Amino acid sequence: MLKRKAILIACAIFAVAALISPHIARAEVEWKVVKDLDLKKTPLDVAPSLDGKWLYVLTPGEVVIYSFVDGTITDRISVDKSFDKIASLPRPDALVVSSSAKKLLQVVLLERSYRIDVTGSPFRGPQEAPVTIVVFDDYQ
């Protein structure tokens, strides 16, 4: 009987302590929105690249590519409008889009191209050429 009273008193003390100090068993998460993306279409699925540099957002008919490094949408890739799922592959330049309705699956390999400002640099050929080949060289 005495042991039972001691257990009840200990439980009551613990309950009162929890009410008085609610921070004992409480965890908090701080968060903030870093970017709102205006996709122009409804997002169906998202997948991050494995290197953490890109976010692939599947919308009806296209994959929107967002760069975490630049903080901007860098490209849009046209895909079949029936695709409703997207997933990253174990390499940063590949992803899979699929359609559960049409039973389709497509592996997409991405090859990054970068714009280089060559204004004022020496060149050969027409200035309005559709392709520019830039050579970086060091003779030392």
NUKOLMI-546288 format. One line per field, with one value per residue: x, y, z of N, C-alpha, C, O, CB in turn; residue number from 0. Coordinates in nm, 3 decimals. Glycine has a CB too. Layout:
% residues N
n_x [X  ...];
n_y [Y  ...];
n_z [Z  ...];
ca_x [X  ...];
ca_y [Y  ...];
ca_z [Z  ...];
c_x [X  ...];
c_y [Y  ...];
c_z [Z  ...];
o_x [X  ...];
o_y [Y  ...];
o_z [Z  ...];
cb_x [X  ...];
cb_y [Y  ...];
cb_z [Z  ...];
pagu [NUM  ...];
***
This chain:
% residues 140
n_x [0.083  0.193  0.395  0.248  0.128  0.356  0.435  0.215  0.237  0.485  0.422  0.231  0.390  0.566  0.382  0.289  0.532  0.578  0.369  0.429  0.681  0.695  0.896  1.054  1.017  1.007  1.055  1.183  1.161  1.325  1.243  1.241  1.110  1.289  1.268  1.019  0.873  0.750  0.592  0.423  0.268  0.092  0.264  0.355  0.526  0.838  1.199  1.516  1.854  2.122  2.361  2.279  2.258  2.059  1.704  1.447  1.142  0.844  0.599  0.282  0.368  0.632  0.967  1.085  1.383  1.550  1.808  1.989  2.224  2.238  1.989  1.774  1.537  1.671  1.628  1.392  1.249  1.087  0.845  0.644  0.298  0.159  0.321  0.365  0.527  0.852  1.198  1.524  1.833  2.117  2.323  2.428  2.349  2.121  1.779  1.453  1.141  0.799  0.488  0.197  -0.051  -0.023  0.168  0.439  0.791  1.072  1.413  1.613  1.895  2.104  2.290  2.497  2.526  2.715  2.708  2.947  3.092  3.230  3.284  3.472  3.689  3.942  3.848  3.758  3.586  3.228  3.059  2.799  2.766  2.605  2.721  2.980  3.316  3.527  3.857  4.060  4.376  4.714  5.033  5.252];
n_y [-0.120  0.124  0.144  0.175  0.425  0.585  0.558  0.677  0.940  1.011  1.002  1.210  1.429  1.432  1.487  1.744  1.882  1.861  2.016  2.266  2.323  2.321  2.285  2.065  1.817  1.892  1.955  2.176  2.306  2.514  2.700  2.831  2.978  2.965  3.007  3.078  2.920  3.001  2.806  2.801  2.588  2.304  2.133  1.791  1.597  1.576  1.561  1.553  1.608  1.376  1.493  1.719  1.967  2.031  2.055  1.867  1.919  1.779  1.867  1.889  1.777  1.875  1.890  2.082  2.243  2.333  2.524  2.490  2.616  2.853  2.955  2.976  2.893  2.694  2.554  2.394  2.091  1.924  1.670  1.368  1.426  1.248  1.156  1.113  1.077  1.123  1.049  1.048  0.913  0.702  0.869  1.203  1.318  1.207  1.101  0.955  0.944  0.862  0.699  0.600  0.554  0.506  0.314  0.373  0.441  0.647  0.708  0.979  1.145  1.403  1.663  1.906  2.239  2.534  2.888  3.108  3.418  3.577  3.825  4.073  3.908  3.758  3.624  3.387  3.366  3.411  3.657  3.612  3.338  3.021  2.845  2.854  2.791  2.774  2.812  2.742  2.812  2.769  2.871  2.850];
n_z [0.000  0.083  -0.104  -0.338  -0.296  -0.300  -0.568  -0.697  -0.599  -0.708  -0.981  -0.991  -0.921  -1.141  -1.347  -1.275  -1.292  -1.565  -1.663  -1.558  -1.667  -1.985  -2.171  -2.130  -2.271  -2.541  -2.879  -3.123  -3.454  -3.666  -3.953  -4.288  -4.583  -4.876  -5.145  -5.385  -5.652  -5.966  -6.167  -6.383  -6.453  -6.313  -6.059  -6.073  -5.970  -5.790  -5.790  -5.644  -5.762  -5.716  -5.640  -5.517  -5.642  -5.821  -5.884  -6.004  -6.149  -6.232  -6.457  -6.633  -6.942  -6.938  -6.793  -6.540  -6.463  -6.181  -6.041  -5.752  -5.694  -5.854  -5.795  -5.967  -6.230  -6.469  -6.703  -6.927  -7.014  -7.271  -7.239  -7.270  -7.223  -7.065  -6.864  -6.517  -6.300  -6.153  -6.109  -5.961  -6.079  -5.987  -6.075  -6.134  -6.376  -6.484  -6.508  -6.448  -6.606  -6.582  -6.672  -6.525  -6.630  -6.911  -6.905  -6.957  -6.963  -6.939  -6.975  -6.910  -7.014  -6.913  -7.048  -6.961  -7.075  -7.106  -7.105  -7.228  -7.197  -7.462  -7.549  -7.704  -7.738  -7.949  -8.270  -8.530  -8.840  -8.913  -8.718  -8.633  -8.611  -8.551  -8.372  -8.134  -8.081  -7.815  -7.712  -7.444  -7.344  -7.234  -7.257  -7.091];
ca_x [0.000  0.282  0.466  0.153  0.115  0.480  0.430  0.115  0.292  0.590  0.353  0.170  0.498  0.612  0.278  0.292  0.656  0.560  0.280  0.496  0.793  0.662  1.013  1.128  1.011  0.956  1.156  1.139  1.230  1.320  1.239  1.204  1.096  1.400  1.237  0.891  0.890  0.631  0.615  0.324  0.188  0.079  0.367  0.305  0.622  0.970  1.312  1.643  1.969  2.196  2.467  2.216  2.268  1.943  1.573  1.369  0.999  0.764  0.470  0.224  0.437  0.772  1.045  1.145  1.508  1.583  1.944  2.006  2.344  2.202  1.861  1.683  1.500  1.773  1.587  1.266  1.261  0.957  0.823  0.507  0.204  0.104  0.413  0.316  0.625  0.992  1.292  1.665  1.911  2.240  2.420  2.366  2.306  2.017  1.654  1.351  1.003  0.714  0.343  0.126  -0.169  0.017  0.273  0.559  0.903  1.174  1.535  1.659  2.032  2.120  2.425  2.499  2.601  2.736  2.733  3.072  3.096  3.353  3.284  3.604  3.793  3.969  3.772  3.762  3.456  3.122  3.025  2.665  2.765  2.518  2.803  3.110  3.410  3.619  3.975  4.136  4.510  4.818  5.160  5.359];
ca_y [0.000  0.237  0.149  0.227  0.569  0.649  0.562  0.778  1.072  1.037  1.033  1.342  1.528  1.437  1.553  1.886  1.937  1.872  2.128  2.391  2.344  2.247  2.269  1.944  1.716  1.959  1.986  2.278  2.312  2.645  2.686  2.949  2.957  3.033  3.038  3.041  2.901  3.015  2.705  2.823  2.466  2.231  2.031  1.655  1.523  1.639  1.475  1.625  1.535  1.315  1.582  1.829  2.094  2.052  2.002  1.839  1.928  1.731  1.931  1.827  1.804  1.920  1.883  2.211  2.221  2.444  2.516  2.540  2.700  2.984  3.000  3.008  2.787  2.703  2.494  2.319  1.982  1.872  1.525  1.326  1.481  1.144  1.125  1.165  1.051  1.150  0.999  1.061  0.791  0.715  0.958  1.335  1.365  1.119  1.086  0.869  0.990  0.747  0.718  0.482  0.534  0.448  0.215  0.420  0.481  0.708  0.749  1.104  1.184  1.547  1.709  2.049  2.331  2.659  3.005  3.177  3.549  3.593  3.961  4.134  3.808  3.738  3.513  3.365  3.330  3.511  3.693  3.560  3.192  2.958  2.771  2.915  2.701  2.854  2.735  2.797  2.757  2.832  2.831  2.853];
ca_z [0.000  0.091  -0.232  -0.436  -0.270  -0.345  -0.715  -0.734  -0.568  -0.808  -1.107  -0.977  -0.925  -1.279  -1.427  -1.241  -1.348  -1.710  -1.689  -1.523  -1.760  -2.106  -2.258  -2.095  -2.377  -2.660  -2.980  -3.217  -3.582  -3.729  -4.098  -4.364  -4.727  -4.942  -5.285  -5.443  -5.796  -6.048  -6.271  -6.490  -6.465  -6.187  -6.038  -6.053  -5.890  -5.782  -5.756  -5.641  -5.814  -5.606  -5.594  -5.445  -5.714  -5.909  -5.848  -6.124  -6.120  -6.344  -6.479  -6.753  -7.068  -6.930  -6.670  -6.509  -6.391  -6.091  -5.990  -5.615  -5.695  -5.910  -5.740  -6.077  -6.323  -6.574  -6.829  -6.933  -7.111  -7.311  -7.224  -7.298  -7.124  -6.978  -6.755  -6.390  -6.193  -6.187  -6.008  -5.992  -6.088  -5.909  -6.138  -6.132  -6.507  -6.537  -6.434  -6.510  -6.601  -6.613  -6.677  -6.477  -6.717  -7.039  -6.880  -7.026  -6.882  -7.022  -6.907  -6.970  -6.980  -6.924  -7.075  -6.929  -7.160  -7.033  -7.188  -7.193  -7.260  -7.539  -7.601  -7.706  -7.761  -8.091  -8.326  -8.675  -8.893  -8.898  -8.581  -8.604  -8.628  -8.451  -8.276  -8.105  -8.013  -7.737  -7.670  -7.331  -7.361  -7.154  -7.317  -6.992];
c_x [0.087  0.358  0.376  0.134  0.238  0.483  0.332  0.167  0.399  0.528  0.292  0.276  0.549  0.511  0.277  0.418  0.644  0.470  0.348  0.606  0.769  0.780  1.092  1.131  0.958  1.072  1.099  1.222  1.214  1.324  1.205  1.194  1.208  1.368  1.095  0.911  0.756  0.651  0.526  0.235  0.184  0.191  0.304  0.395  0.754  1.075  1.438  1.752  2.048  2.310  2.412  2.219  2.142  1.817  1.496  1.222  0.923  0.630  0.410  0.298  0.579  0.833  1.111  1.269  1.543  1.723  1.948  2.125  2.309  2.074  1.760  1.644  1.594  1.726  1.451  1.282  1.121  0.954  0.677  0.414  0.145  0.197  0.365  0.412  0.765  1.079  1.434  1.728  2.041  2.352  2.355  2.314  2.194  1.894  1.558  1.216  0.916  0.567  0.277  0.006  -0.131  0.122  0.399  0.665  1.010  1.293  1.588  1.800  2.048  2.266  2.425  2.578  2.606  2.764  2.859  3.074  3.232  3.360  3.425  3.718  3.819  3.891  3.795  3.621  3.354  3.085  2.890  2.656  2.681  2.596  2.935  3.195  3.513  3.733  4.042  4.272  4.608  4.951  5.276  5.392];
c_y [0.125  0.256  0.209  0.377  0.643  0.660  0.668  0.919  1.108  1.073  1.172  1.451  1.544  1.512  1.703  1.951  1.955  1.990  2.262  2.424  2.265  2.224  2.142  1.845  1.775  1.990  2.088  2.269  2.452  2.625  2.820  2.911  3.035  3.071  2.992  3.031  2.916  2.925  2.724  2.701  2.397  2.130  1.895  1.574  1.600  1.535  1.560  1.541  1.482  1.402  1.706  1.963  2.129  1.995  1.987  1.836  1.885  1.805  1.867  1.870  1.852  1.894  2.019  2.184  2.347  2.421  2.573  2.636  2.842  3.042  3.037  2.881  2.800  2.646  2.426  2.216  1.931  1.720  1.496  1.377  1.376  1.109  1.191  1.141  1.080  1.099  1.022  0.923  0.809  0.792  1.094  1.385  1.281  1.117  0.999  0.937  0.873  0.786  0.590  0.452  0.464  0.339  0.245  0.457  0.535  0.748  0.871  1.131  1.332  1.581  1.860  2.126  2.465  2.772  3.074  3.309  3.568  3.732  4.019  4.036  3.794  3.617  3.503  3.329  3.438  3.534  3.635  3.409  3.127  2.881  2.844  2.812  2.789  2.765  2.810  2.732  2.835  2.781  2.831  2.715];
c_z [0.000  -0.040  -0.341  -0.421  -0.320  -0.498  -0.761  -0.709  -0.671  -0.943  -1.103  -0.985  -1.069  -1.367  -1.399  -1.299  -1.499  -1.746  -1.662  -1.624  -1.888  -2.199  -2.230  -2.210  -2.506  -2.754  -3.076  -3.343  -3.637  -3.880  -4.160  -4.511  -4.794  -5.086  -5.316  -5.593  -5.866  -6.170  -6.393  -6.513  -6.329  -6.171  -6.008  -5.960  -5.890  -5.747  -5.752  -5.707  -5.695  -5.556  -5.523  -5.515  -5.791  -5.847  -5.978  -6.085  -6.245  -6.345  -6.604  -6.880  -7.059  -6.793  -6.652  -6.424  -6.314  -6.037  -5.848  -5.608  -5.741  -5.850  -5.847  -6.152  -6.442  -6.706  -6.812  -7.044  -7.143  -7.296  -7.258  -7.187  -7.030  -6.862  -6.626  -6.273  -6.245  -6.074  -6.055  -6.000  -6.010  -5.978  -6.154  -6.266  -6.568  -6.447  -6.514  -6.495  -6.644  -6.608  -6.629  -6.567  -6.847  -7.027  -6.960  -6.924  -6.975  -6.934  -6.982  -6.920  -7.008  -6.950  -7.058  -7.034  -7.088  -7.132  -7.137  -7.270  -7.329  -7.603  -7.593  -7.729  -7.911  -8.143  -8.475  -8.719  -8.868  -8.752  -8.539  -8.617  -8.518  -8.343  -8.258  -8.032  -7.945  -7.692  -7.557  -7.336  -7.276  -7.205  -7.217  -6.942];
o_x [0.060  0.382  0.423  0.126  0.226  0.529  0.361  0.142  0.405  0.575  0.299  0.255  0.572  0.551  0.266  0.411  0.694  0.491  0.327  0.623  0.817  0.768  1.188  1.238  0.874  1.174  0.980  1.338  1.103  1.401  1.149  1.265  1.223  1.434  1.055  0.962  0.659  0.719  0.554  0.136  0.264  0.212  0.211  0.347  0.780  1.045  1.466  1.744  2.041  2.352  2.489  2.187  2.120  1.821  1.481  1.182  0.936  0.558  0.481  0.292  0.643  0.763  1.184  1.263  1.562  1.755  1.914  2.126  2.346  2.052  1.671  1.708  1.597  1.778  1.403  1.322  1.044  1.048  0.596  0.450  0.088  0.156  0.330  0.382  0.794  1.040  1.463  1.682  2.072  2.468  2.236  2.243  2.174  1.905  1.579  1.180  0.953  0.528  0.298  -0.035  -0.201  0.162  0.457  0.635  1.037  1.275  1.606  1.824  2.011  2.355  2.359  2.685  2.512  2.835  2.875  3.059  3.335  3.434  3.489  3.834  3.728  3.870  3.845  3.546  3.384  3.080  2.868  2.546  2.683  2.543  2.995  3.151  3.578  3.711  4.078  4.283  4.587  4.979  5.390  5.480];
o_y [0.221  0.369  0.286  0.449  0.752  0.762  0.742  1.008  1.222  1.164  1.245  1.554  1.656  1.591  1.782  2.062  2.052  2.056  2.359  2.540  2.152  2.150  2.113  1.795  1.715  2.046  2.087  2.228  2.503  2.542  2.909  2.821  3.155  3.158  2.882  3.125  2.849  2.963  2.665  2.711  2.428  2.047  1.885  1.493  1.681  1.435  1.632  1.419  1.538  1.387  1.788  2.065  2.246  1.901  2.083  1.758  1.946  1.805  1.797  1.987  1.870  1.878  2.065  2.111  2.454  2.311  2.689  2.727  2.940  3.163  3.119  2.777  2.903  2.684  2.404  2.250  1.898  1.650  1.588  1.371  1.410  1.040  1.309  1.179  1.063  1.105  1.015  0.829  0.921  0.778  1.101  1.485  1.283  1.129  0.974  0.983  0.794  0.887  0.483  0.336  0.372  0.279  0.157  0.499  0.476  0.813  0.866  1.139  1.380  1.532  1.932  2.082  2.503  2.753  3.096  3.311  3.573  3.754  4.014  4.078  3.816  3.520  3.596  3.268  3.543  3.440  3.611  3.356  3.173  2.854  2.891  2.753  2.871  2.655  2.927  2.610  2.953  2.661  2.813  2.698];
o_z [-0.072  -0.083  -0.426  -0.520  -0.377  -0.551  -0.855  -0.790  -0.717  -1.011  -1.202  -1.049  -1.114  -1.452  -1.493  -1.351  -1.554  -1.847  -1.736  -1.662  -1.900  -2.297  -2.300  -2.245  -2.573  -2.713  -3.106  -3.340  -3.651  -3.929  -4.096  -4.557  -4.773  -5.144  -5.279  -5.654  -5.829  -6.264  -6.497  -6.586  -6.241  -6.260  -5.928  -5.881  -5.979  -5.683  -5.848  -5.709  -5.585  -5.441  -5.473  -5.454  -5.823  -5.768  -6.054  -5.998  -6.351  -6.245  -6.675  -6.920  -7.163  -6.692  -6.740  -6.325  -6.371  -5.991  -5.827  -5.525  -5.676  -5.855  -5.823  -6.140  -6.508  -6.812  -6.701  -7.155  -7.053  -7.335  -7.273  -7.069  -6.927  -6.770  -6.625  -6.160  -6.364  -5.957  -6.175  -5.937  -5.969  -5.938  -6.185  -6.270  -6.689  -6.325  -6.632  -6.387  -6.731  -6.549  -6.687  -6.578  -6.889  -7.127  -7.024  -6.812  -7.080  -6.832  -7.104  -6.800  -7.115  -6.880  -7.134  -7.078  -7.018  -7.230  -7.017  -7.392  -7.263  -7.699  -7.488  -7.739  -7.991  -8.070  -8.539  -8.643  -8.811  -8.672  -8.420  -8.632  -8.404  -8.235  -8.356  -7.934  -8.010  -7.641  -7.571  -7.333  -7.248  -7.197  -7.259  -6.858];
cb_x [-0.094  0.380  0.514  0.018  0.094  0.603  0.391  -0.014  0.351  0.683  0.244  0.092  0.615  0.634  0.139  0.288  0.776  0.502  0.155  0.555  0.928  0.555  1.104  1.067  0.923  0.879  1.201  1.149  1.175  1.436  1.138  1.306  0.954  1.523  1.339  0.777  0.952  0.605  0.594  0.396  0.245  -0.058  0.462  0.291  0.642  0.971  1.326  1.683  2.058  2.250  2.553  2.280  2.384  1.967  1.497  1.414  0.959  0.742  0.484  0.075  0.361  0.781  1.152  1.044  1.624  1.480  2.043  2.026  2.452  2.188  1.883  1.748  1.348  1.897  1.693  1.142  1.352  0.924  0.858  0.498  0.091  0.076  0.557  0.184  0.615  1.016  1.267  1.738  1.941  2.290  2.470  2.464  2.424  2.071  1.591  1.349  0.980  0.741  0.296  0.079  -0.236  0.068  0.223  0.528  0.957  1.119  1.642  1.563  2.136  2.069  2.474  2.559  2.536  2.853  2.611  3.198  3.071  3.362  3.184  3.628  3.753  4.120  3.622  3.865  3.409  2.999  3.023  2.564  2.910  2.422  2.827  3.094  3.478  3.548  4.074  4.064  4.552  4.800  5.192  5.322];
cb_y [0.000  0.219  0.007  0.156  0.595  0.570  0.425  0.756  1.075  0.914  0.928  1.352  1.487  1.295  1.493  1.906  1.845  1.741  2.117  2.382  2.303  2.319  2.388  1.878  1.599  2.088  1.858  2.418  2.205  2.737  2.579  3.063  3.003  2.944  2.971  3.144  2.764  3.166  2.569  2.859  2.370  2.161  2.072  1.584  1.377  1.754  1.358  1.659  1.625  1.181  1.624  1.843  2.089  1.988  2.096  1.704  2.074  1.578  2.089  1.864  1.901  2.068  1.765  2.306  2.182  2.456  2.592  2.424  2.639  2.974  3.118  3.109  2.797  2.632  2.392  2.414  1.866  1.912  1.476  1.171  1.551  1.018  1.172  1.105  0.904  1.301  0.849  1.147  0.754  0.579  0.902  1.432  1.367  0.977  1.225  0.727  1.115  0.632  0.756  0.502  0.668  0.557  0.074  0.540  0.362  0.830  0.632  1.223  1.100  1.618  1.668  2.073  2.344  2.644  3.103  3.089  3.663  3.485  4.050  4.206  3.672  3.720  3.529  3.253  3.201  3.469  3.846  3.625  3.136  2.864  2.623  3.045  2.599  2.920  2.713  2.772  2.759  2.802  2.922  2.941];
cb_z [0.121  0.207  -0.273  -0.422  -0.120  -0.294  -0.772  -0.656  -0.424  -0.823  -1.136  -0.844  -0.831  -1.334  -1.396  -1.086  -1.315  -1.767  -1.603  -1.381  -1.695  -2.180  -2.243  -1.971  -2.333  -2.622  -3.056  -3.155  -3.682  -3.680  -4.140  -4.342  -4.779  -4.939  -5.381  -5.407  -5.827  -6.091  -6.214  -6.620  -6.575  -6.180  -5.923  -6.186  -5.944  -5.679  -5.858  -5.495  -5.906  -5.649  -5.711  -5.314  -5.809  -6.047  -5.746  -6.189  -6.077  -6.336  -6.494  -6.764  -7.141  -6.963  -6.674  -6.434  -6.488  -5.975  -6.082  -5.517  -5.787  -6.060  -5.651  -6.173  -6.368  -6.530  -6.877  -6.959  -7.056  -7.458  -7.079  -7.310  -7.194  -7.060  -6.788  -6.358  -6.143  -6.214  -5.978  -5.887  -6.237  -5.873  -6.276  -6.080  -6.602  -6.556  -6.403  -6.445  -6.693  -6.516  -6.820  -6.331  -6.747  -7.129  -6.913  -7.117  -6.795  -7.099  -6.903  -6.934  -7.060  -6.796  -7.219  -6.789  -7.304  -6.933  -7.188  -7.227  -7.155  -7.647  -7.523  -7.579  -7.701  -8.116  -8.297  -8.715  -8.833  -8.977  -8.565  -8.696  -8.624  -8.519  -8.324  -8.020  -8.113  -7.616  -7.789  -7.192  -7.510  -7.001  -7.432  -6.875];
pagu [0  1  2  3  4  5  6  7  8  9  10  11  12  13  14  15  16  17  18  19  20  21  22  23  24  25  26  27  28  29  30  31  32  33  34  35  36  37  38  39  40  41  42  43  44  45  46  47  48  49  50  51  52  53  54  55  56  57  58  59  60  61  62  63  64  65  66  67  68  69  70  71  72  73  74  75  76  77  78  79  80  81  82  83  84  85  86  87  88  89  90  91  92  93  94  95  96  97  98  99  100  101  102  103  104  105  106  107  108  109  110  111  112  113  114  115  116  117  118  119  120  121  122  123  124  125  126  127  128  129  130  131  132  133  134  135  136  137  138  139];
***
